């Protein structure tokens, strides 16, 4: 026959097992895009996050950023601000940045005491003057890993959100037969590793484009893998890379960077997100 003491002990063990599921913000924290109160956010990355060319010719436009923008963009900042009107936002991204610059940007986010940090980086590591100039996968992983280690050490309670690199070969697909796009790519020397001689069907050019795309895929896989090593890190589940964007989503100044419509699209693709999708 079971004694009262044994019954009590069994109940204690059962409650201990169930407690995480009963406490708000513990059992479901890993699936929530932004758990906990957010007082300050910081955005790390390159020209995409700076909103470059989204509101003028060759200008940074953080107010049109998918992460920290305002107005019609409905950025992460605006969605979080609905819960905290005094939310502070810092756009620490830099036009032209590569993954090697992200650890330094992470230090800025730490000094700003960010509770929420977004990262999108890698387009400039693949979009280079030539295929041979692309960042290696090993170097990308080393820098990205350093950035996340820096953030999680300096901001142990902050939520980190990693957005994927867009499918840059899709840009070639939608722009290669557009005269103005081809002219801009050539005149401005944009992403020549991929966009050089865009109408060529020579085997060497076809294979070159495929290798550049493969490098972007590898960068995204590395970012997802490293992010998954930290309980405070989320990623977009491939939403950005897999989206089939149109030429109307990019700036007609350079036919490369997202315009305001493209920035709004990025915001919608990346917030909210769910690791299980």
C-alpha positions in Angstrom: 0.0 0.0 0.0 1.3 3.5 -0.9 2.1 5.7 2.1 1.1 9.4 2.2 4.7 10.3 2.1 5.3 8.4 -1.1 2.2 10.0 -2.6 3.5 13.5 -1.7 6.9 12.7 -3.2 5.3 11.5 -6.5 3.2 14.7 -6.7 6.3 16.9 -6.1 8.1 15.1 -9.0 5.1 15.4 -11.3 4.8 19.2 -10.6 8.5 19.6 -11.2 8.1 18.0 -14.6 5.1 20.1 -15.5 6.3 23.5 -14.1 8.1 24.7 -17.3 5.0 24.3 -19.3 2.9 26.2 -16.7 5.2 29.2 -16.3 4.6 31.9 -19.1 7.6 32.5 -21.2 9.5 29.3 -20.4 8.0 26.4 -22.4 7.1 28.5 -25.4 10.0 31.0 -25.3 11.9 29.0 -28.0 9.1 29.4 -30.5 8.2 33.0 -29.8 9.8 35.5 -32.2 10.5 38.1 -29.6 9.9 36.8 -26.0 10.0 39.2 -23.1 9.9 43.1 -22.9 11.9 44.9 -25.4 13.3 48.3 -24.4 16.0 48.7 -27.1 16.8 47.0 -30.4 19.8 47.1 -32.7 20.2 46.1 -36.3 23.4 44.6 -37.7 24.2 44.1 -41.4 24.9 45.8 -44.6 23.3 48.2 -47.1 20.0 46.2 -47.2 19.5 46.9 -43.5 20.6 50.5 -44.0 17.8 50.9 -46.5 20.3 52.0 -49.1 18.7 53.4 -52.3 15.2 52.9 -50.8 14.4 56.7 -50.8 16.9 58.4 -52.9 19.9 58.1 -55.2 22.8 56.4 -53.5 21.7 57.3 -50.0 21.3 55.3 -46.8 17.7 55.4 -45.7 17.3 53.7 -42.3 13.7 55.0 -42.1 12.9 52.5 -44.9 14.8 49.6 -43.3 12.9 46.3 -42.9 14.4 46.3 -39.3 14.3 49.8 -38.0 12.2 51.7 -40.5 9.1 53.7 -40.0 5.9 54.7 -42.0 4.7 52.2 -44.5 7.5 49.7 -44.0 5.9 48.2 -40.9 9.3 47.2 -39.7 10.3 45.1 -36.8 10.8 48.3 -34.8 7.2 49.5 -35.5 5.7 46.1 -34.6 7.7 46.1 -31.3 6.9 49.7 -30.6 3.2 48.9 -30.4 4.0 47.1 -27.1 6.5 49.7 -25.9 6.1 53.3 -27.3 9.4 54.3 -25.8 11.4 51.6 -27.6 14.8 52.8 -28.7 16.2 51.6 -32.1 19.7 51.7 -33.3 20.7 50.9 -36.9 24.3 49.8 -36.6 24.5 48.3 -40.1 26.9 49.8 -42.6 26.6 50.0 -46.4 29.3 47.8 -47.9 29.7 45.6 -44.8 30.7 42.0 -44.9 30.4 39.3 -42.3 33.8 40.3 -41.0 32.3 43.6 -39.9 29.5 42.0 -37.8 31.6 41.3 -34.6 32.4 45.1 -34.4 28.7 46.0 -35.0 27.8 43.5 -32.2 30.0 45.5 -29.8 27.9 48.6 -30.6 24.7 46.7 -29.9 26.1 45.6 -26.5 27.0 49.2 -25.6 23.4 50.2 -26.6 22.1 47.4 -24.2 19.8 46.0 -26.9 17.2 43.5 -25.9 16.6 42.5 -29.5 19.1 42.3 -32.3 18.5 41.6 -36.0 21.2 40.4 -38.3 21.2 40.1 -42.1 24.7 39.8 -43.7 26.4 38.0 -46.6 25.2 39.6 -49.8 28.5 41.5 -50.1 30.5 38.4 -49.3 29.0 36.7 -52.4 28.5 39.8 -54.6 32.1 40.7 -55.3 34.0 42.0 -58.3 34.8 38.5 -59.3 33.9 34.9 -58.3 37.4 34.4 -56.8 36.9 37.4 -54.5 34.0 35.8 -52.7 34.3 35.1 -48.9 35.0 31.5 -48.2 32.4 29.5 -46.3 35.0 28.8 -43.5 35.7 32.5 -43.1 32.0 33.4 -43.1 31.4 30.8 -40.4 34.3 32.0 -38.3 33.2 35.6 -38.3 29.5 34.8 -37.9 30.3 32.6 -34.9 32.4 35.3 -33.4 29.6 37.8 -33.7 27.0 35.5 -32.0 29.4 34.6 -29.3 30.1 38.3 -28.7 26.4 39.1 -28.6 25.4 36.2 -26.4 28.2 37.0 -23.9 27.6 40.7 -23.8 23.8 40.5 -24.0 22.9 37.1 -22.5 19.2 37.8 -22.3 18.7 39.5 -25.7 16.8 37.8 -28.5 18.8 37.6 -31.7 17.0 37.3 -35.1 18.9 36.2 -38.2 17.4 36.9 -41.6 18.6 34.9 -44.6 20.4 36.3 -47.6 18.1 36.8 -50.5 18.4 34.6 -53.6 20.7 36.9 -55.6 20.4 34.6 -58.7 16.7 35.4 -58.7 17.8 39.0 -59.3 19.6 37.9 -62.4 16.6 35.9 -63.5 14.2 38.8 -63.3 16.6 41.5 -64.6 18.7 39.8 -67.3 16.3 40.7 -70.1 15.7 44.3 -68.8 17.8 46.8 -70.6 18.0 49.4 -67.8 18.9 46.7 -65.2 21.7 45.4 -67.4 23.0 48.9 -68.0 23.0 49.7 -64.3 24.7 46.4 -63.4 27.5 47.1 -65.9 28.0 50.8 -65.3 28.0 50.5 -61.5 29.9 47.2 -61.5 27.3 45.6 -59.3 27.8 42.0 -58.1 30.0 41.1 -61.0 30.6 37.7 -59.6 27.0 36.9 -60.6 25.8 39.6 -62.9 28.7 40.0 -65.3 27.7 39.3 -68.9 24.1 38.6 -67.8 22.7 37.4 -71.2 25.5 34.9 -71.8 24.4 31.3 -72.0 28.0 30.0 -72.3 28.6 27.0 -70.0 31.3 28.8 -68.1 28.9 31.7 -67.2 26.0 29.4 -66.3 28.3 27.4 -64.0 29.7 30.6 -62.5 26.2 31.8 -61.6 25.4 28.4 -60.0 28.5 28.5 -57.9 27.7 32.0 -56.6 24.2 30.9 -55.7 25.7 27.8 -54.0 27.9 30.1 -51.9 24.8 32.1 -50.8 23.1 28.8 -49.9 26.1 27.8 -47.9 26.3 31.1 -46.0 22.6 30.7 -45.1 23.1 27.2 -43.9 26.0 28.3 -41.7 24.0 31.2 -40.2 21.2 28.8 -39.4 23.5 26.2 -37.9 25.3 28.7 -35.7 22.1 30.4 -34.6 20.6 27.0 -33.6 23.4 26.6 -31.1 22.0 29.5 -29.0 18.6 29.3 -27.3 18.2 33.1 -27.7 18.7 33.0 -31.4 15.9 32.7 -34.1 16.1 32.6 -37.9 13.6 33.2 -40.7 13.4 29.5 -41.6 14.4 30.2 -45.2 11.6 32.7 -45.8 13.8 35.5 -47.4 15.9 33.2 -49.6 12.9 31.2 -50.8 10.7 34.2 -51.7 10.4 34.8 -55.5 10.7 38.5 -55.5 10.1 40.6 -58.6 12.1 43.4 -60.3 9.5 45.9 -59.0 10.8 45.1 -55.5 14.2 46.6 -56.1 15.5 50.1 -56.6 15.5 51.4 -60.1 18.6 53.4 -59.2 20.8 50.3 -59.3 18.4 47.3 -59.8 20.0 45.6 -56.9 18.9 47.0 -53.5 15.4 46.6 -52.2 13.2 49.7 -52.7 10.5 50.7 -50.2 8.3 48.0 -51.5 11.0 45.4 -51.2 11.9 46.6 -47.6 8.2 46.2 -46.6 8.3 42.7 -48.1 11.4 41.8 -46.1 9.7 43.0 -42.9 6.6 40.9 -43.7 8.7 37.8 -44.4 10.8 38.1 -41.3 8.4 39.1 -38.6 6.9 37.3 -36.9 8.8 34.1 -37.6 8.6 30.6 -36.2 11.5 28.1 -35.9 9.2 25.2 -36.6 8.1 26.2 -40.1 
